[in-house]
Every structure is written in structure tokens, then in C-alpha cells.
Amino acid sequence: MKAASKAFEALVARSVEHALELCRIPSPSRRERRVADYVRARVEELGLAVEEDDAGAALDGDTGNLFVRTPGGTGGPLFLCAHMDTVAVPELDPIPVVVETERIHTGGVSPLGGDDKAGVALALELLAEAVARPAEARPLDVIFCVQEEIGC
């Protein structure tokens, strides 16, 4: 039980680090490219393929939806979805991220964008876990989508 708890704590810590990095990257709807590049790089480091559709072009944006699959070893597939965009933010680059003991914020100068950058971070870590232990993992179908904040 103790080993499982430590593994979970490590997964959470890595997810928080990803989320902090992602929150610093501006990605308002229609301009998600830098977050998509971050996601693609992390996924390709795991040895997984990333497919990008043409949603960006169709929706007047710079990025399409990203799709990632893992084969898994047991059970039916799980579907995960996280959006890469945020509400419109002031022209800040990077977005300031202030980490306090029990709170993460921007000091009031911008929305944090954590509503789903945390989801993106967790999905990345779950992909990493699936690659690390494929025989134990269920197959994953993951989509990192664009323009959720404006209704797409």
C-alpha cells in the first residue's frame, strides 16, 4: 500500500509541474499552437504517435485537435478529453504563475487557465503511466481539443 501511495504522490507531483508549465503559456482560443507543441513533444518523448486534425483551419485557428492512443493490456479503452485553450488573456508571455502553500494564481493580472491545463497535465501523466506499465494499463484514447472556451 505504501508503494502505491508513493507512486500516486509522484504522479500528482509530475502533473502539478506540467500544469504550472502549461499555465505559463498563453493559449487563448484560436491560438493554442504553443500548448499543442508542448503536448506533442511530451507525447512523442513517450514514443507515442500524435495525430492532428484540420479543426484549426476549419475554425480560423492555428491548431487542430490532437489525438493519442495507447494499446493497453487489459479491459476496454478509456476516453480522456482535455482542452488546450483558455479564456482571452492580457498580452502576457509568460503568464505569471504564483505558487503559494495552498493556492496557485497569477496575482490578479490574468486568468490562470488552470481549468483544463490541469486536465492536460493529468492526461499527459496517465499516458506516461500507460507507456511505463502497458500490461497493467487499459487502452487510452486521448483528445486534446481546441476552442472549448468559445463553444467548439
C-alpha positions in Angstrom: 0.0 0.0 0.0 2.8 2.4 0.9 4.5 1.9 -2.6 1.2 2.6 -4.3 0.7 5.8 -2.3 4.3 7.0 -3.1 3.6 6.2 -6.8 0.4 8.2 -6.7 2.1 11.1 -5.0 4.8 11.1 -7.6 2.2 11.1 -10.4 0.4 14.1 -8.8 3.7 16.0 -8.3 4.6 15.5 -12.0 1.1 16.6 -13.0 1.4 19.7 -11.0 4.8 20.5 -12.6 3.2 20.1 -16.1 0.2 22.2 -15.1 2.5 25.0 -13.9 4.5 25.0 -17.1 1.3 24.9 -19.2 -0.4 27.8 -17.2 2.6 30.0 -18.1 1.9 29.5 -21.8 -0.7 31.9 -23.3 -3.3 29.9 -25.3 -6.5 31.8 -25.9 -9.0 30.2 -28.2 -7.7 30.0 -31.8 -4.1 30.4 -30.6 -3.4 27.1 -28.9 -0.3 26.2 -31.0 2.3 26.5 -28.2 0.4 24.3 -25.9 -0.2 21.8 -28.7 3.6 21.8 -29.3 4.2 21.2 -25.6 1.8 18.3 -25.6 3.2 16.8 -28.8 6.7 17.0 -27.5 5.8 15.2 -24.2 3.8 12.6 -26.1 6.5 11.9 -28.7 9.1 11.6 -25.8 6.9 8.7 -24.6 7.2 7.1 -28.1 3.6 7.6 -28.9 2.1 8.9 -32.1 0.1 12.1 -32.2 -2.4 12.9 -34.9 -3.6 16.4 -35.6 -6.9 17.1 -37.4 -7.7 20.2 -39.5 -10.0 21.8 -36.9 -7.7 24.8 -36.7 -8.0 25.7 -40.3 -11.8 25.0 -40.3 -12.3 27.2 -37.2 -9.9 30.0 -38.1 -7.4 28.9 -35.6 -3.7 27.9 -35.6 -4.1 24.4 -34.2 -6.1 21.3 -34.7 -7.3 18.7 -32.1 -4.6 16.2 -31.1 -5.4 12.5 -30.8 -3.2 10.0 -28.9 -3.8 6.3 -28.4 -2.2 3.6 -26.2 -2.8 -0.1 -26.8 -3.1 -1.1 -23.1 -3.1 -4.6 -21.9 -6.4 -5.1 -20.1 -10.0 -4.0 -20.2 -11.9 -1.7 -22.5 -10.5 1.6 -23.6 -10.9 4.8 -21.5 -11.6 8.1 -23.3 -10.0 11.2 -21.9 -10.5 14.7 -23.2 -8.9 18.0 -22.1 -8.9 21.4 -23.9 -5.8 23.4 -24.6 -7.3 26.8 -24.8 -8.1 29.4 -22.1 -10.3 32.5 -22.0 -8.8 35.6 -23.6 -6.0 36.9 -21.5 -4.0 40.1 -21.5 -0.9 40.1 -23.7 1.4 38.5 -21.1 4.1 36.0 -22.1 4.8 34.1 -20.0 1.7 34.3 -17.8 2.9 34.9 -14.2 2.2 31.9 -12.0 2.4 32.4 -8.3 2.7 29.3 -6.2 1.7 29.6 -2.5 1.3 26.8 0.0 -2.4 26.2 -0.7 -3.0 28.3 -3.8 -1.8 28.8 -7.3 -2.7 32.1 -9.0 -1.5 35.0 -11.2 -1.6 37.8 -8.7 -4.8 39.0 -10.3 -3.1 40.1 -13.6 -4.6 37.4 -15.7 -6.8 34.3 -15.6 -4.7 31.3 -14.6 -6.1 29.0 -17.3 -5.9 26.1 -14.9 -9.4 24.9 -15.5 -8.2 22.5 -18.1 -4.5 22.9 -18.3 -4.6 20.7 -15.1 -6.6 18.2 -17.2 -4.0 18.3 -20.0 -1.3 17.8 -17.4 -3.0 14.8 -15.8 -3.8 13.2 -19.2 0.0 13.5 -20.1 0.9 11.7 -16.9 -1.7 9.0 -17.5 -0.2 8.5 -20.9 3.2 8.2 -19.3 1.9 5.6 -16.8 0.2 3.6 -19.7 3.6 3.5 -21.5 5.5 2.6 -18.4 3.2 -0.3 -17.5 1.4 -1.4 -20.7 0.4 -4.8 -19.4 -1.4 -3.3 -16.4 -3.0 -0.3 -18.2 -6.2 -0.1 -20.0 -6.1 1.3 -23.5 -6.4 5.1 -23.6 -7.9 7.2 -26.3 -7.0 10.8 -25.5 -8.0 14.0 -27.3 -6.5 17.4 -26.6 -9.1 19.7 -28.1 -9.2 23.3 -29.2 -11.5 26.3 -28.8 -13.6 24.8 -26.0 -13.8 28.2 -24.3 -15.7 29.7 -27.3 -18.1 26.7 -27.6 -16.4 24.4 -30.1 
